[in-house]
Amino acid sequence: MQEIFSFLFETRTGLAVLFFGGIVIAALAAFVLEKRTNKMYVDRGPKKDGEDDGLFGGLF
């Protein structure tokens, strides 16, 4: 176990593995959460006249 921690935290290759592994885990989590959010909030189609764009709707 000591060899694994030594590799991960004391070598450049180990730090690269931690870095890119973190990116992959974050991307997978974002993908799963996006799928869940997409199911929860279904697209209701185009906006009707008079619907508000929200707090920053006129700025962008």
For each residue, the residues with C-beta under 8 A, 3 or more apart:
1: 4 5
2: 5 6
3: 6 7
4: 1 7 8
5: 1 2 8 9
6: 2 3 9 10 11
7: 3 4 10 11 13 14
8: 4 5 11 14 15 17 18
9: 5 6 14 15 18
10: 6 7 14
11: 6 7 8 14 15
12: 15 16
13: 7 16 17
14: 7 8 9 10 11 17 18
15: 8 9 11 12 18 19
16: 12 13 19 20
17: 8 13 14 20 21
18: 8 9 14 15 21 22
19: 15 16 22 23
20: 16 17 23 24
21: 17 18 24 25
22: 18 19 25 26
23: 19 20 26 27
24: 20 21 27 28
25: 21 22 28 29
26: 22 23 29 30
27: 23 24 30 31
28: 24 25 31 32
29: 25 26 32 33
30: 26 27 33 34
31: 27 28 34 35
32: 28 29 35 36
33: 29 30 36 37
34: 30 31 37 38
35: 31 32 38 39
36: 32 33 39 40
37: 33 34 40 41
38: 34 35 41
39: 35 36 42
40: 36 37
41: 37 38
42: 39
43:
44:
45:
46:
47: 51 53
48: 51
49:
50:
51: 47 48
52: 57
53: 47 56 57 58
54: 57
55:
56: 53 59 60
57: 52 53 54 60
58: 53
59: 56
60: 56 57
